[in-house]
Amino acid sequence: MNVAEVAGLTVRYGGATALDGVDLTVAEGDLVALIGPNGAGKTTLVKALSGLVRPAAGRVTVRGRLAQVPEGREMFGDLSVDDNLRLGGWRNGRGGRDTTEIYRLLPALDGLRRRRAGLLSGGEQQMVAIGRALMARPDVLVVDELSLGLAPLVVTDLIAHLRTLNAERGLAVLLIEQNARLALDLCRRAYVLEAGRIVLHGPADDLAHNQRVTAAYLGGPVR
């Protein structure tokens, strides 16, 4: 069963079309990547999934709970890690529930729970953002630009956590990411969004060997 589905989605800002007839699905327990250049419409798609923009045409269907890890993490810098996590529970209608499970899933946060979020490293903040989203016990987690501004080793650690959450909890993940190599390595299926349209989709391994994707996103030659 699909936990998130976009069908014929068109979004316009004034006279400009940001998304044009986009189709995309995320099934239960799926790992799906959405890659594309700046300005392709990736963030608009995230907003549509979250109900923050109204489509001009098409539909967005979410079955179960959806939670988002936003681009730039959006920490409450003056609050503690623990308070940031609890706010995720309140924001998603979960009543500020106990954070014990989050520290079990993301043990690196346990020793940081009383530290102000604004004093954390970028990687630590990204982990808090993931934990905050998990407070909603989502069926699908939308991660917007996981690797933005982070060192490769930090990203590798975050990817390992996402793989564990997917394998152990069956959490479906939609990863919106400019780093195509990272996204295609992590995910099972992928979509390529360019100028508001899906131009390619299929198994991530197939797209990783597609000449167009290799040339445009993976630094390979055009043959």
Secondary structure, DSSP 8 states (H G I E B T S, - for coil): -EEEEEEEEEEEETTEEEEEEEEEEEETT-EEEEE--TTSSHHHHHHHHTTSS--SEEEEEE-S-EEEE-TT----TTSBHHHHHHHHHHHTTS-S---HHHHHHSGGGGGGTTSBGGGS-HHHHHHHHHHHHHTT--SEEEEE-TTTT--HHHHHHHHHHHHHHHHHH--EEEEEES-HHHHHHH-SEEEEEETTEEEEEEEHHHHHT-HHHHHHHS-----
